[in-house]
Amino acid sequence: MEIQGLGAFLTEHAFFAGLPESFVGFVAGCGRNVSVGTGDYLFREGEDADRMFVVREGRVSIEVFVPQQGPVVIDTVGEGDIVGVSWLFAPHRWQFDARALDGVRAVALDGVCLRGKCDEDPSLGYEMMKRVSGVVQRRMQSARFRLLDLYGHGRAG
């Protein structure tokens, strides 16, 4: 899928819904198609947060490593979801691991490119900040519910 095709895909994606066509074109210019095999990592905690993934197919587990316990899943996302929002927030390091639960096809958007385009056009930057913040809020709610499931049993209400 070439950039023009990426633009058409992004235009139809819920995350980009309502963005002006020119903005989608800017964003598509930062993208490329990627495939990640089952069990492979899209990114690891502490590494440079240099991409955002728009999942086209497959499922991704967002995890945090807990000493003495191993990886703990804080969310699972799939087709139509966004993975990797740390590209937008300094110091631009991944806060979690993201692992493909099955074969994943995605559009990887270059974070440095996106930040540059957001800096060039504050209107685009504001739109991306609003949308990424929405993803962060949903992920925090998911993590909260998973923590309640893990640790909330047996608590007196």
N, C-alpha and C positions, 0 to 999 in steps of 0.2 A: 504494500500500500504506500503510495507516494504521498508527499506533503498535501497535495490537493485532496487525496483520498482521506488522509488523516483529518483534515479540516472538516470534511463531510461527516466522518465518524464522530468527532468531538462535538459538532453542532447538534447531533442527535443525542448526545450523552446528557444525563440529568444534571451532572455537576456544572456543565457549561451552558445549560438551558438559559435563554434570555440574554446571553452575552452578545454584544454587537458582532456582526460577521467579521469586521476588521480585527477585533480582539481575538476571535477564534483563529483567524489566519496567523496572527502573531504567535499564539500559543502553539499551533500546529508546526510552525517553523522550528520549534524547539524539540520536536518529537521524532521518535523512531519506534518501529515495532520490535518487540523482544519476546523470546520464549524462555521459560524457566522450567526445568524438569522437576518431577515429584521429589520432595525432600530437600531440594536446593533452596538456598537463601536468596531472596531479592536484595536484602541488606542485613547488616549485623549492627547491634548496638555499639556505639562509640565510633563507628566509621563515619567518613564524610557523608553528609546528607546531600547528595548531588542529583537526585531524581525524584519525580513523582510518577507513580504508576496508575494508569487508568486500566483496570482489569477488563479484558474482553472475554476471557474464558478461564475457568478454573477457580480454585479457592486458595486463599492465603490465610495463614495463621499468624496473628500478631502476638508476639510472646515477649515475656520478660524472664530473665534467668534469675532464679531464687537459689542462693546457696543452700546446700543440704537437701534440696528438693528438685532442682533442675528447671526446665522451661515450664512456665505457667502461661496458658493461653489467656489473653485479655480480650481478644476479639477474633472473629473469623469473618472474612469478607470474600465476596465473589464477583461474578459478572456484574458490571455496572458500577462497581465501587471504586474508590480511590484508595491507594496505599502509599504512605510516605508523605508526610506533611512537614517534616523537619527541615526541608530545603528552604522554607520560608522564614524560619526563626533562627537567629544567631544563638549559638555558635555554629549552626548548620552541621550538627552531629545527630546521627540516629539515636533515638531514645529507647528503641525496642528492636527486636529481631522480627523479620518477616520471612516466613518459610512457605514454599509452595506445598499444599497438601495433595495436589494432583497437578498435572501439567497446566501451566499458566501461560496464556498469551496476553500480552498487554501492550499498551503504548507507554513508553518511557519518555517522560518530558524532562529535559535537562534543567536542573535546578538553577544553575548559574545563568543560563540563557533566560529562564523565566524571571529570575530576580532582575536581570538587566532590563528586560522589557517592562517589568513593573516599575522600575526606577525611571525609565524613559517616559512612561505614560502613567501618571498617578491615578487616573481613572481606572485603568486596567489593574494597577496595584491594589486599589481599594476593592474592586470586584473580587480579585483573587483572595484577598485577606478575608472578606466576608464569607466566601465559599469554603476556604480552608478552615476558618474558625468554626463553621457549622460542622465540618467533619470532626474536628477536635472535640467539640461538645458531644456529638453522638458517641465517639469512642470513649469519652470519659464516662458517659452513662452506661455503656456496655461493660466497661471495667468495673464500675460500681456494682452492677447487678451480678457480675461473675464473682466479685469478692463477697457479696452477700450470700451467694450460693455456697461458696467455699467455707466461709467463716461464720455465717449467720445462723447455722443450724444449732438448735439447743439453747439459743438466747431467749431469755424471758422478755416478753414484750411489754 
